[in-house]
């Protein structure tokens, strides 16, 4: 199993930036893949960015060029740098770990983009 704890959300103005963090309870190199999802009010949860343990990454079209997923292997941390935020990015953001047949989720961190 793996426990995930997100942090870094908050209120930001349009055009601003936030950096989300996800702390994992064990080595992220031993986790097949980790990802950031988000869920806006009355919408389905959607994949934002994914990183395989090889380091390969993928992004949703809506965030390409604005968001960057990264990790700190030594600290077992996953990050999501979010730039040029807009109102459509308002959502609860969740960290996910994919370990073989198991999925693990954090509790989420709220991001609100508003002037």
Kinemage of the C-alpha trace (Angstrom):
@kinemage 1
@onewidth
@group {chain A} dominant
@subgroup {mainchain}
@vectorlist {calphas} color= white
{ca unk a 1} P 0.000 0.000 0.000
{ca unk a 2} L 0.895 3.650 -0.308
{ca unk a 3} L -0.493 6.696 1.448
{ca unk a 4} L -0.615 9.987 -0.416
{ca unk a 5} L -0.933 13.477 1.039
{ca unk a 6} L -1.458 16.498 -1.192
{ca unk a 7} L -0.747 20.114 -0.339
{ca unk a 8} L -0.265 23.449 -2.025
{ca unk a 9} L -3.753 24.343 -3.146
{ca unk a 10} L -5.351 27.686 -2.552
{ca unk a 11} L -6.908 30.774 -4.067
{ca unk a 12} L -5.063 32.339 -6.982
{ca unk a 13} L -5.894 35.052 -9.477
{ca unk a 14} L -6.257 34.276 -13.189
{ca unk a 15} L -2.834 34.171 -14.788
{ca unk a 16} L -1.216 33.150 -11.530
{ca unk a 17} L 0.711 30.048 -10.542
{ca unk a 18} L 0.550 27.337 -7.910
{ca unk a 19} L 2.694 24.343 -7.120
{ca unk a 20} L 0.969 21.270 -5.771
{ca unk a 21} L 2.853 18.640 -3.811
{ca unk a 22} L 2.080 14.994 -3.096
{ca unk a 23} L 3.986 13.128 -0.413
{ca unk a 24} L 4.091 9.340 -0.781
{ca unk a 25} L 4.630 6.966 2.112
{ca unk a 26} L 7.150 4.850 0.229
{ca unk a 27} L 9.594 4.971 -2.647
{ca unk a 28} L 7.925 6.366 -5.734
{ca unk a 29} L 10.399 4.507 -7.932
{ca unk a 30} L 8.680 1.299 -6.856
{ca unk a 31} L 5.296 2.658 -7.950
{ca unk a 32} L 4.411 1.965 -11.593
{ca unk a 33} L 3.023 5.429 -12.233
{ca unk a 34} L 1.787 8.494 -10.435
{ca unk a 35} L -0.663 11.060 -11.645
{ca unk a 36} L -2.598 14.203 -10.894
{ca unk a 37} L -6.337 14.232 -11.419
{ca unk a 38} L -8.856 16.970 -10.845
{ca unk a 39} L -12.568 17.157 -10.296
{ca unk a 40} L -14.536 20.333 -10.743
{ca unk a 41} L -17.951 20.854 -9.242
{ca unk a 42} L -20.569 18.643 -10.911
{ca unk a 43} L -18.007 17.214 -13.330
{ca unk a 44} L -16.265 13.888 -13.584
{ca unk a 45} L -12.761 13.411 -12.319
{ca unk a 46} L -10.249 13.867 -15.138
{ca unk a 47} L -6.597 13.057 -15.660
{ca unk a 48} L -4.364 16.120 -15.666
{ca unk a 49} L -0.831 14.737 -15.813
{ca unk a 50} L 0.894 11.379 -15.488
{ca unk a 51} L 4.436 10.263 -14.792
{ca unk a 52} L 5.630 6.679 -15.199
{ca unk a 53} L 8.390 5.424 -12.953
{ca unk a 54} L 10.631 5.645 -16.049
{ca unk a 55} L 10.125 9.398 -15.962
{ca unk a 56} L 7.948 9.533 -19.060
{ca unk a 57} L 5.145 12.065 -18.769
{ca unk a 58} L 1.803 12.827 -20.342
{ca unk a 59} L -0.644 15.700 -20.085
{ca unk a 60} L -4.244 16.501 -20.798
{ca unk a 61} L -4.599 18.755 -23.827
{ca unk a 62} L -6.183 21.442 -21.675
{ca unk a 63} L -3.024 21.877 -19.564
{ca unk a 64} L -0.227 21.237 -22.058
{ca unk a 65} L 2.279 24.056 -22.018
{ca unk a 66} L 0.957 25.384 -18.712
{ca unk a 67} L 1.351 22.521 -16.219
{ca unk a 68} L 4.454 20.489 -15.467
{ca unk a 69} L 4.584 17.255 -13.500
{ca unk a 70} L 7.830 16.447 -11.718
{ca unk a 71} L 9.172 14.422 -8.829
{ca unk a 72} L 11.801 14.315 -6.138
{ca unk a 73} L 12.783 10.685 -5.843
{ca unk a 74} L 14.855 11.175 -2.708
{ca unk a 75} L 11.903 12.728 -0.885
{ca unk a 76} L 9.194 10.512 -2.410
{ca unk a 77} L 7.398 13.607 -3.638
{ca unk a 78} L 5.364 14.332 -6.754
{ca unk a 79} L 4.706 17.883 -7.891
{ca unk a 80} L 2.449 19.751 -10.267
{ca unk a 81} L 3.587 23.190 -11.308
{ca unk a 82} L 0.604 25.098 -12.646
{ca unk a 83} L 1.147 28.332 -14.561
{ca unk a 84} L -1.170 30.749 -16.316
{ca unk a 85} L -4.140 29.459 -14.370
{ca unk a 86} L -7.673 30.252 -15.457
{ca unk a 87} L -11.139 29.737 -14.042
{ca unk a 88} L -11.478 26.373 -15.806
{ca unk a 89} L -8.641 25.055 -13.643
{ca unk a 90} L -10.737 25.493 -10.497
{ca unk a 91} L -11.151 22.030 -9.014
{ca unk a 92} L -10.143 19.620 -6.317
{ca unk a 93} L -6.793 18.145 -7.312
{ca unk a 94} L -5.931 14.586 -6.378
{ca unk a 95} L -2.707 12.639 -6.409
{ca unk a 96} L -2.945 9.037 -7.585
{ca unk a 97} L -0.541 6.123 -7.412
{ca unk a 98} L -0.895 3.174 -9.787
{ca unk a 99} L 0.806 0.108 -8.426
{ca unk a 100} L 0.132 -2.990 -10.550
{ca unk a 101} L -3.590 -3.668 -10.074
{ca unk a 102} L -4.088 -1.183 -7.269
{ca unk a 103} L -4.980 2.486 -7.283
{ca unk a 104} L -4.339 4.792 -4.355
{ca unk a 105} L -5.665 8.312 -3.876
{ca unk a 106} L -4.860 11.216 -1.659
{ca unk a 107} L -7.496 13.321 0.047
{ca unk a 108} L -7.183 16.160 -2.455
{ca unk a 109} L -6.233 19.817 -2.358
{ca unk a 110} L -8.549 22.581 -3.520
{ca unk a 111} L -7.514 25.041 -6.209
{ca unk a 112} L -9.675 28.096 -6.827
{ca unk a 113} L -8.857 30.491 -9.623
{ca unk a 114} L -10.741 33.723 -9.166
{ca unk a 115} L -10.228 37.454 -9.206
